[in-house]
Amino acid sequence: MSESWWGEELLAGGPDDAVWARGRRPATHGELREQVAWLARVLRAQGLGPGRTVVLKGPRSLTLVWTLLALWSLGAQVVLVEQWVPLTGDRSPLRPCRPEFQVTIGVPAPPGAFVDEAEVRVVRDPAGEPARSGDCLLQLSSGTTGRPRLVGRTPESLIAELDRLQALAGLPRAGERVLLLESFVHSYGLVCGILHALAAGAELVLPAGPARALDVDAVIGAPGDFAALVERPRPAPRLRLALCGGEMLPPETYHAFAERYGVHIGQAYGTSETGLVATDLAGEHGPPFLGRPVPGVRTRIVGGALEVYAPRSPYPFDPQVGFGGWLPTHDLVAADPDTGVLRLRGRAATGAARRPDVDLFAVERALRAHRAVVDAVVLDGEDIEAYVAASPHINPRELAEWCRQVLGPAMLPDRYHLTPELPRTAGGKLLRNRAGLREYITTE
């Protein structure tokens, strides 16, 4: 381990005998520091060090966190990916880069599964290339609007986000327990979950198996996690915060969770490129509201679509000539002129909305309310198009008439595309890319 590295204070916090995480067993801060130091020595002996590139993958585990921190302490650039991501071949999203090392934790496990400890295997690629940027972390974007892209975060970017999180009243604080259900490798779970808990002195509770009660102060997860908690309710006497990210929470889950647990689910909205952008921690507004922009994050709305300021291009393998500092999210957003609260209206197929008066999510909800419809994606761009997973017994004309009755003529899509099911990304999100959806419809 180097004498000083950017996350040294994160690792140094907490007494040796204090618990920092609970999986199938408690793990202390002392053990965390010992494991990170030991792994750093092992990895250095394998040739890892400053400027080296390494892809890290494996199931959710204590070992994954220890290894990530050890690699960072050595000054390595870490490409952090889900365990099912192909590392080579034409379908690999990692094709733009060729890491010098591959570090694999354990063996593949079912999505969401957790193990405490696992074997660490290191393989070196003699043809691998060293880091070409100052990023310490590379992650894949979700791919909902196209092919996943490699996104870079510098140490300064991560530290700045952690400082912003520390300043937010309502996030987990010292002495509180936080159940982390979100993936460790996504920006939301990694930064808002693991790194913030370390910075704040909170105790992580990891999903090692079913529990009779939620003995935690906060839950961080995705919409599916909260839907599961609604379906299998359990006592949660100390729960004060439920925070959802990744996708927009269905209104029915928001209301059902509040009824069962007495806590409104808050929204955490962000991007892989910039981290957390806006939040409604208390769940005051509910879906489709995103809350107010996080202090210190600059946003603007252009043509109905949200843009977020970044001081540099976050795409080390896809540099943008003349990068102007504003990153398009392709999310259609409206801001309340009095409160600044952002409301998500849908997804734009291009940079701006052709019909900014149409709430695309309202159209999706109306379509899903039809008994023959399973799911729907509605996009704005050249035209407003509805891609609908539905029974073969319904046709576009019937759906158009249904929308006319429910929404009125001003909200109608221009076109309807019916299919037995809608495509999803590798991470399980609905694909919201017009070209990808059209290709799927024409080739099924």
Secondary structure as GFF3:
##gff-version 3
##sequence-region A 1 444
A	DSSP	alpha_helix	8	12	.	.	.	ID=ss1
A	DSSP	beta_strand	19	22	.	.	.	ID=ss2
A	DSSP	beta_strand	26	28	.	.	.	ID=ss3
A	DSSP	alpha_helix	29	45	.	.	.	ID=ss4
A	DSSP	beta_strand	53	57	.	.	.	ID=ss5
A	DSSP	beta_strand	60	61	.	.	.	ID=ss6
A	DSSP	alpha_helix	62	73	.	.	.	ID=ss7
A	DSSP	beta_strand	77	80	.	.	.	ID=ss8
A	DSSP	beta_strand	101	105	.	.	.	ID=ss9
A	DSSP	beta_strand	114	115	.	.	.	ID=ss10
A	DSSP	beta_strand	120	124	.	.	.	ID=ss11
A	DSSP	beta_strand	137	140	.	.	.	ID=ss12
A	DSSP	beta_strand	150	153	.	.	.	ID=ss13
A	DSSP	alpha_helix	155	167	.	.	.	ID=ss14
A	DSSP	beta_strand	177	180	.	.	.	ID=ss15
A	DSSP	alpha_helix	187	187	.	.	.	ID=ss16
A	DSSP	pi_helix	188	195	.	.	.	ID=ss17
A	DSSP	alpha_helix	196	200	.	.	.	ID=ss18
A	DSSP	beta_strand	203	205	.	.	.	ID=ss19
A	DSSP	beta_strand	218	221	.	.	.	ID=ss20
A	DSSP	alpha_helix	223	231	.	.	.	ID=ss21
A	DSSP	beta_strand	241	244	.	.	.	ID=ss22
A	DSSP	alpha_helix	251	261	.	.	.	ID=ss23
A	DSSP	beta_strand	265	271	.	.	.	ID=ss24
A	DSSP	beta_strand	275	280	.	.	.	ID=ss25
A	DSSP	beta_strand	289	293	.	.	.	ID=ss26
A	DSSP	beta_strand	299	302	.	.	.	ID=ss27
A	DSSP	beta_strand	305	309	.	.	.	ID=ss28
A	DSSP	beta_strand	326	335	.	.	.	ID=ss29
A	DSSP	beta_strand	342	348	.	.	.	ID=ss30
A	DSSP	alpha_helix	360	368	.	.	.	ID=ss31
A	DSSP	beta_strand	373	380	.	.	.	ID=ss32
A	DSSP	beta_strand	385	390	.	.	.	ID=ss33
A	DSSP	alpha_helix	396	407	.	.	.	ID=ss34
A	DSSP	three_ten_helix	409	411	.	.	.	ID=ss35
A	DSSP	beta_strand	415	419	.	.	.	ID=ss36
A	DSSP	alpha_helix	434	443	.	.	.	ID=ss37
###
